[in-house]
Amino acid sequence: MLVPNELRYSADHEWARADGGTVRVGITDYAQDALGDVVFVSLPSIGSRVEVGGVLGEVESTKSVSEIYAPVAGVVVAVNASLAEAPERLNADPYGEGWICEITADDPGAFTGLLDAAAYQELVAE
């Protein structure tokens, strides 16, 4: 299981990468593996407001449907529209081409309150 050190993680298996006040969000390698082959991704709307733990969208796989939760509060400013035609990118490259959306965070400091790589690895080991 790949858990990049430079990212932060939610207990709901989303990852977050901060770039100034913008946070890029996706699902973790652990999550994509648990889901199995992803066949559909429902993305949030650009301009929509999200709260911490609020639903960003859904991921449908051959095994189940799972919701994607916001790790930070703010406004969605970008979505990975390429997932509509190639949802399998979530499986192939969850930390790269499989990103879900970008959020302008209400509180950029909230990012540091997420789990670091070691804490996330401990969480999934339980």
Contacts in CASP RR format, 6 or more apart in sequence:
PFRMAT RR
TARGET T0000
AUTHOR 0000-0000-0000
METHOD contacts of the structure
MODEL  1
MLVPNELRYSADHEWARADGGTVRVGITDYAQDALGDVVFVSLPSIGSRV
EVGGVLGEVESTKSVSEIYAPVAGVVVAVNASLAEAPERLNADPYGEGWI
CEITADDPGAFTGLLDAAAYQELVAE
1 29 0 8 1.000
1 30 0 8 1.000
1 33 0 8 1.000
1 121 0 8 1.000
1 124 0 8 1.000
2 29 0 8 1.000
2 94 0 8 1.000
2 95 0 8 1.000
3 9 0 8 1.000
3 28 0 8 1.000
3 29 0 8 1.000
3 30 0 8 1.000
3 117 0 8 1.000
3 120 0 8 1.000
3 121 0 8 1.000
4 15 0 8 1.000
4 95 0 8 1.000
4 117 0 8 1.000
5 116 0 8 1.000
5 117 0 8 1.000
6 17 0 8 1.000
7 15 0 8 1.000
7 16 0 8 1.000
7 17 0 8 1.000
7 95 0 8 1.000
7 117 0 8 1.000
8 15 0 8 1.000
8 16 0 8 1.000
8 17 0 8 1.000
8 18 0 8 1.000
8 71 0 8 1.000
8 111 0 8 1.000
8 112 0 8 1.000
8 113 0 8 1.000
8 114 0 8 1.000
8 115 0 8 1.000
8 116 0 8 1.000
9 15 0 8 1.000
9 16 0 8 1.000
9 28 0 8 1.000
9 71 0 8 1.000
9 114 0 8 1.000
9 115 0 8 1.000
9 116 0 8 1.000
9 117 0 8 1.000
9 119 0 8 1.000
9 120 0 8 1.000
9 123 0 8 1.000
10 16 0 8 1.000
10 53 0 8 1.000
10 69 0 8 1.000
10 71 0 8 1.000
10 114 0 8 1.000
10 115 0 8 1.000
11 115 0 8 1.000
11 123 0 8 1.000
12 53 0 8 1.000
12 69 0 8 1.000
12 71 0 8 1.000
13 27 0 8 1.000
13 28 0 8 1.000
13 30 0 8 1.000
13 31 0 8 1.000
13 34 0 8 1.000
13 124 0 8 1.000
14 25 0 8 1.000
14 26 0 8 1.000
14 27 0 8 1.000
14 28 0 8 1.000
14 31 0 8 1.000
14 68 0 8 1.000
14 69 0 8 1.000
14 70 0 8 1.000
14 71 0 8 1.000
14 100 0 8 1.000
15 25 0 8 1.000
15 26 0 8 1.000
15 27 0 8 1.000
15 28 0 8 1.000
15 71 0 8 1.000
15 94 0 8 1.000
15 95 0 8 1.000
16 23 0 8 1.000
16 24 0 8 1.000
16 25 0 8 1.000
16 26 0 8 1.000
16 71 0 8 1.000
16 72 0 8 1.000
16 111 0 8 1.000
16 114 0 8 1.000
17 23 0 8 1.000
17 24 0 8 1.000
18 105 0 8 1.000
18 108 0 8 1.000
18 111 0 8 1.000
20 108 0 8 1.000
21 104 0 8 1.000
21 105 0 8 1.000
21 108 0 8 1.000
22 77 0 8 1.000
22 102 0 8 1.000
22 103 0 8 1.000
22 104 0 8 1.000
22 105 0 8 1.000
23 71 0 8 1.000
23 72 0 8 1.000
23 102 0 8 1.000
23 103 0 8 1.000
23 104 0 8 1.000
23 105 0 8 1.000
23 108 0 8 1.000
23 111 0 8 1.000
24 99 0 8 1.000
24 101 0 8 1.000
24 102 0 8 1.000
25 56 0 8 1.000
25 68 0 8 1.000
25 70 0 8 1.000
25 71 0 8 1.000
25 72 0 8 1.000
25 99 0 8 1.000
25 100 0 8 1.000
25 101 0 8 1.000
25 102 0 8 1.000
25 103 0 8 1.000
26 68 0 8 1.000
26 94 0 8 1.000
26 95 0 8 1.000
26 98 0 8 1.000
26 99 0 8 1.000
26 100 0 8 1.000
26 101 0 8 1.000
27 35 0 8 1.000
27 59 0 8 1.000
27 68 0 8 1.000
27 90 0 8 1.000
27 94 0 8 1.000
27 100 0 8 1.000
28 94 0 8 1.000
28 120 0 8 1.000
29 94 0 8 1.000
29 95 0 8 1.000
30 124 0 8 1.000
31 66 0 8 1.000
31 94 0 8 1.000
32 38 0 8 1.000
32 90 0 8 1.000
32 91 0 8 1.000
32 94 0 8 1.000
35 59 0 8 1.000
35 61 0 8 1.000
35 63 0 8 1.000
35 64 0 8 1.000
35 66 0 8 1.000
35 90 0 8 1.000
35 91 0 8 1.000
36 61 0 8 1.000
36 62 0 8 1.000
36 63 0 8 1.000
36 91 0 8 1.000
37 61 0 8 1.000
37 62 0 8 1.000
37 88 0 8 1.000
37 91 0 8 1.000
38 59 0 8 1.000
38 60 0 8 1.000
38 61 0 8 1.000
38 87 0 8 1.000
38 88 0 8 1.000
38 90 0 8 1.000
38 91 0 8 1.000
39 60 0 8 1.000
39 61 0 8 1.000
39 62 0 8 1.000
39 87 0 8 1.000
39 88 0 8 1.000
40 58 0 8 1.000
40 59 0 8 1.000
40 60 0 8 1.000
40 87 0 8 1.000
41 57 0 8 1.000
41 58 0 8 1.000
41 59 0 8 1.000
41 60 0 8 1.000
41 83 0 8 1.000
41 84 0 8 1.000
41 87 0 8 1.000
41 90 0 8 1.000
41 100 0 8 1.000
42 57 0 8 1.000
42 58 0 8 1.000
42 59 0 8 1.000
42 60 0 8 1.000
43 56 0 8 1.000
43 57 0 8 1.000
43 79 0 8 1.000
43 80 0 8 1.000
43 81 0 8 1.000
43 83 0 8 1.000
43 84 0 8 1.000
43 100 0 8 1.000
43 101 0 8 1.000
44 50 0 8 1.000
44 56 0 8 1.000
44 57 0 8 1.000
44 76 0 8 1.000
44 79 0 8 1.000
44 100 0 8 1.000
44 101 0 8 1.000
45 76 0 8 1.000
45 79 0 8 1.000
46 76 0 8 1.000
46 77 0 8 1.000
46 78 0 8 1.000
46 79 0 8 1.000
47 75 0 8 1.000
47 76 0 8 1.000
47 77 0 8 1.000
48 75 0 8 1.000
48 76 0 8 1.000
49 74 0 8 1.000
49 75 0 8 1.000
49 76 0 8 1.000
50 56 0 8 1.000
50 70 0 8 1.000
50 73 0 8 1.000
50 74 0 8 1.000
50 75 0 8 1.000
50 76 0 8 1.000
50 103 0 8 1.000
51 70 0 8 1.000
51 73 0 8 1.000
51 74 0 8 1.000
52 70 0 8 1.000
52 71 0 8 1.000
52 72 0 8 1.000
52 73 0 8 1.000
52 110 0 8 1.000
53 69 0 8 1.000
53 70 0 8 1.000
53 71 0 8 1.000
54 69 0 8 1.000
54 70 0 8 1.000
55 67 0 8 1.000
55 68 0 8 1.000
55 69 0 8 1.000
55 70 0 8 1.000
56 67 0 8 1.000
56 68 0 8 1.000
56 69 0 8 1.000
56 70 0 8 1.000
56 76 0 8 1.000
56 100 0 8 1.000
56 101 0 8 1.000
57 67 0 8 1.000
57 68 0 8 1.000
57 100 0 8 1.000
58 65 0 8 1.000
58 66 0 8 1.000
58 67 0 8 1.000
58 68 0 8 1.000
59 65 0 8 1.000
59 66 0 8 1.000
59 67 0 8 1.000
59 68 0 8 1.000
59 87 0 8 1.000
59 90 0 8 1.000
68 100 0 8 1.000
70 103 0 8 1.000
71 111 0 8 1.000
71 114 0 8 1.000
72 103 0 8 1.000
72 105 0 8 1.000
72 106 0 8 1.000
72 107 0 8 1.000
72 110 0 8 1.000
72 111 0 8 1.000
72 114 0 8 1.000
73 105 0 8 1.000
73 106 0 8 1.000
73 107 0 8 1.000
73 110 0 8 1.000
74 103 0 8 1.000
74 104 0 8 1.000
74 105 0 8 1.000
74 106 0 8 1.000
75 103 0 8 1.000
75 104 0 8 1.000
76 101 0 8 1.000
76 102 0 8 1.000
76 103 0 8 1.000
77 102 0 8 1.000
77 103 0 8 1.000
77 104 0 8 1.000
78 101 0 8 1.000
78 102 0 8 1.000
79 100 0 8 1.000
79 101 0 8 1.000
79 102 0 8 1.000
80 89 0 8 1.000
80 97 0 8 1.000
80 98 0 8 1.000
80 99 0 8 1.000
80 100 0 8 1.000
80 101 0 8 1.000
82 89 0 8 1.000
82 97 0 8 1.000
83 89 0 8 1.000
83 90 0 8 1.000
83 98 0 8 1.000
83 100 0 8 1.000
89 97 0 8 1.000
89 98 0 8 1.000
90 98 0 8 1.000
92 98 0 8 1.000
105 111 0 8 1.000
115 123 0 8 1.000
END
